[in-house]
Each structure stands twice: as C-alpha cells, then as structure tokens.
Amino acid sequence: MRHTVTIIGTWQKSSFSGGSDGNNCLELASTPAKLHLRESDAPATVLTTTRAPFAHLLAGLRADTVADQTSAP
C-alpha cells in the first residue's frame, strides 16, 4: 500500500552530492518528530524515520561498520 506524504518544510540536498546533473542527490526534510529522506531522481519515494535510528546509521557509516548488503557472500 502506498501512502502520500505531505512534508511541510524545505528539502535540503546533501553537501556530499556533487555532480553536474543535480539528480544524484540525497535530500532531507525534517519535522519536529521525524526525518524524511528521498533521492532527487525519485522524489515520490520517501523514507521516513526518527532521529535515533538515523543517528545510529550515520555513526555506523562513519565507523565503517555497516555491512555491505550488495555484494554476494
């Protein structure tokens, strides 16, 4: 089931998302209780989370402890 999410606020592009075409960017919008993430090339698909799980994900990425799920075992 798909839900339509209306986000009040401004989408911000990641400063790490370089490139000249502008469509390879991770964008973030926040509300008081939630964080919303989307890709510039698929703005209708939004991942919604809270701050604690997102902070854990970022800490894992910075520490390089997040397992790569794309490579075969």
N, C-alpha and C positions, 0 to 999 in steps of 0.2 A: 504494500500500500504506500503510495506516495503522498506526502503532505506538502502543502505550500507554506513556506515560512516567510513571514514578513519581518525584515530586520530594520529596526529604526536605528539610524546611525550611519556612519561612513565606513565603507570598505577601505582598508589600507593595504597596499601592496607591500610584500616583503622587500626589505632593502637588499636582500641577497638575490632576488630575482632579477638578474640582469637580462640582457638581450635587447635586440632592437625591435622585435615584432610586438612586444608587450603582451603576448598571450601565454607566456610560460611562467606565470606568477602565482604564488600562493597569496591569497587575500584573507584578511582577518577583520571581523567586526565584533564588537563586544557590547553586551548589555550588562546591567548590574550583576546578574546571576550566571550568565553563560557567555561562551566564546563560540563564534561561528567561523568556519573556515571553508574556503572554496578555491577552485582553480579558475584562473581568468578565462580559460578556453571552455569551461563547463560551469558557468555561473548559476545554473539552475540546481546543481547538486551541491548541497551544503552539509557539512559535518558540524554537528553541534555538540559541545562538551562543556564541562565546568573547568574552573581554573586548576584544581588539584591534579586531575589526570593529565591535563595538558602540560603542567609544570613537570610532572614525572616523565612524560615523553621527551620533553626538551632536555631534561637532565640526563636521560639515557642516551640521547643522541649526542650530546656534548661529551659524555664519557665513553662513547662508542660501545655501549653495552646493549644496544637494541639489536636483536637478531635480524639478519637479512632473510626475509621471507621469500625473496625472488629467486634465489639460487637453489638448485636441486641438492638434496642431501648426499 
